[in-house]
C-alpha cells in the first residue's frame, strides 16, 4: 500500500468521513466543499471544472433539477402564507398583488438558486456521490457497465 493510500484510509480501509454540514455550508457560500477557499462557480449556475486552490474536480457533479425544486419549495412556503395573510387582512387589488409578489418571488428565487446548488454539490462531495469518490469510477455509468460484463 502506498504512502498516500495509507494517509487517505483509516484502520478498517474505509475512507475517512467527510463533514456533511461543513461541506454543505461551504457550498452554500459558493466555495469549494473540500477546502472552502476556491470558488465553486465560474458563471451563475455553471460550476468550475476544478477548484483553483485544492484541485478538487467538480465537472462530474449531478445536481440536475434538485436545486430548482428546493427553491420552489422554500420560496413557496414563504410567499404563499404572506400572500394569504395580506389578502385576508387588507384585500388589495390584483394589481398590487402582482406588483408586490411577482418581483419578490423572482428575486428570492434567483437569490437562492446558486447557494442551494452549491449546497447540493457539497452534499454530493460529502457523501462521495457521482465521481467524488477517489477510489470509485469517475463515471457512475462505468460502474454499471463493469458489473454487467463480469
C-alpha positions as CSV (number, residue, x, y, z in Angstrom):
1,X,0.0,0.0,0.0
2,X,1.4,3.4,-1.0
3,X,2.0,6.2,1.5
4,X,-0.8,8.3,0.0
5,X,-3.2,5.4,0.2
6,X,-2.3,4.9,3.9
7,X,-3.0,8.5,4.7
8,X,-6.3,8.5,2.9
9,X,-7.8,5.4,4.5
10,X,-8.4,4.7,8.2
11,X,-7.6,1.4,10.0
12,X,-10.5,-0.5,8.5
13,X,-9.6,0.5,5.0
14,X,-12.6,2.7,4.6
15,X,-12.3,6.3,3.5
16,X,-12.5,8.9,6.3
17,X,-15.8,10.6,6.9
18,X,-16.4,14.0,5.4
19,X,-18.2,16.6,7.4
20,X,-21.6,17.0,5.7
21,X,-22.6,20.2,7.5
22,X,-19.3,22.0,6.7
23,X,-19.4,20.8,3.1
24,X,-22.9,22.0,2.5
25,X,-22.2,25.3,4.3
26,X,-19.2,25.9,2.1
27,X,-21.2,25.0,-1.0
28,X,-24.0,27.4,0.2
29,X,-21.4,30.1,0.3
30,X,-20.4,29.2,-3.3
31,X,-17.0,27.9,-2.1
32,X,-15.2,24.6,-2.7
33,X,-16.7,21.9,-0.4
34,X,-13.3,20.4,0.1
35,X,-11.1,23.4,1.1
36,X,-13.7,26.2,1.5
37,X,-11.3,28.6,-0.3
38,X,-11.7,28.3,-4.1
39,X,-14.8,29.5,-5.9
40,X,-17.3,26.8,-6.9
41,X,-19.0,28.6,-9.8
42,X,-17.5,30.1,-12.9
43,X,-20.9,31.6,-14.0
44,X,-24.3,32.0,-12.3
45,X,-25.1,28.2,-12.3
46,X,-22.0,26.7,-14.1
47,X,-19.6,25.0,-11.8
48,X,-15.9,25.3,-12.4
49,X,-14.2,22.1,-13.7
50,X,-12.0,22.1,-10.6
51,X,-11.1,24.1,-7.6
52,X,-8.3,26.7,-8.2
53,X,-6.9,26.2,-4.7
54,X,-7.1,22.5,-3.9
55,X,-7.7,21.0,-7.3
56,X,-10.9,19.1,-6.4
57,X,-12.8,18.2,-9.6
58,X,-16.4,19.4,-9.9
59,X,-17.1,18.5,-13.6
60,X,-18.8,15.2,-12.7
61,X,-21.4,16.6,-10.2
62,X,-25.0,15.8,-10.8
63,X,-27.2,18.4,-9.2
64,X,-29.7,18.4,-12.1
65,X,-33.1,19.8,-11.1
66,X,-32.9,19.3,-7.3
67,X,-31.8,22.9,-6.6
68,X,-34.7,24.3,-8.6
69,X,-37.2,22.1,-6.8
70,X,-35.8,23.0,-3.4
71,X,-36.0,26.7,-4.3
72,X,-39.7,26.3,-5.4
73,X,-40.5,24.6,-2.0
74,X,-38.7,27.2,0.1
75,X,-39.9,30.3,-1.7
76,X,-43.4,28.8,-1.9
77,X,-43.5,28.2,1.8
78,X,-42.6,31.8,2.4
79,X,-44.6,33.6,-0.2
80,X,-47.9,31.8,-0.1
81,X,-48.6,32.4,3.6
82,X,-47.6,36.1,3.2
83,X,-50.0,36.4,0.2
84,X,-52.8,34.8,2.1
85,X,-52.2,37.0,5.2
86,X,-52.1,40.2,3.1
87,X,-55.2,39.2,1.2
88,X,-57.1,38.2,4.4
89,X,-56.2,41.4,6.3
90,X,-56.0,44.1,3.6
91,X,-57.7,42.8,0.4
92,X,-55.6,44.8,-2.0
93,X,-56.3,44.9,-5.7
94,X,-54.8,42.2,-8.0
95,X,-52.5,44.8,-9.5
96,X,-51.0,45.4,-6.1
97,X,-50.6,41.7,-5.6
98,X,-48.9,41.5,-9.0
99,X,-46.6,44.4,-8.2
100,X,-45.5,43.1,-4.8
101,X,-45.4,39.3,-5.1
102,X,-44.1,38.8,-8.6
103,X,-40.8,40.7,-8.1
104,X,-40.4,39.3,-4.5
105,X,-40.9,35.7,-5.7
106,X,-38.5,36.2,-8.7
107,X,-35.9,37.9,-6.5
108,X,-36.0,35.3,-3.8
109,X,-35.8,32.5,-6.4
110,X,-32.8,34.0,-8.1
111,X,-31.0,34.8,-4.9
112,X,-31.4,31.2,-3.5
113,X,-30.8,29.2,-6.7
114,X,-26.9,29.4,-6.7
115,X,-26.4,28.9,-3.0
116,X,-28.7,25.9,-2.9
117,X,-27.0,24.4,-5.9
118,X,-23.7,24.9,-4.1
119,X,-25.1,23.1,-1.1
120,X,-26.2,20.2,-3.2
121,X,-22.7,19.9,-4.7
122,X,-21.3,20.0,-1.2
123,X,-23.7,17.2,-0.2
124,X,-22.6,15.1,-3.1
125,X,-19.0,15.7,-2.2
126,X,-19.5,14.8,1.4
127,X,-21.3,11.5,0.5
128,X,-18.8,10.7,-2.2
129,X,-21.5,10.6,-4.9
130,X,-21.2,10.9,-8.7
131,X,-17.5,10.7,-9.0
132,X,-16.4,12.5,-5.8
133,X,-15.1,9.1,-4.5
134,X,-11.4,8.9,-5.3
135,X,-11.4,5.1,-5.3
136,X,-14.6,4.7,-7.3
137,X,-15.2,5.1,-11.0
138,X,-15.3,8.7,-12.3
139,X,-18.5,7.9,-14.2
140,X,-21.3,6.1,-12.3
141,X,-22.4,4.5,-15.6
142,X,-19.0,3.0,-16.0
143,X,-19.5,1.0,-12.8
144,X,-22.8,-0.4,-14.1
145,X,-21.2,-1.4,-17.3
146,X,-18.4,-3.2,-15.4
147,X,-20.9,-5.1,-13.3
148,X,-22.7,-6.4,-16.4
149,X,-19.5,-7.5,-18.1
150,X,-18.4,-9.7,-15.1
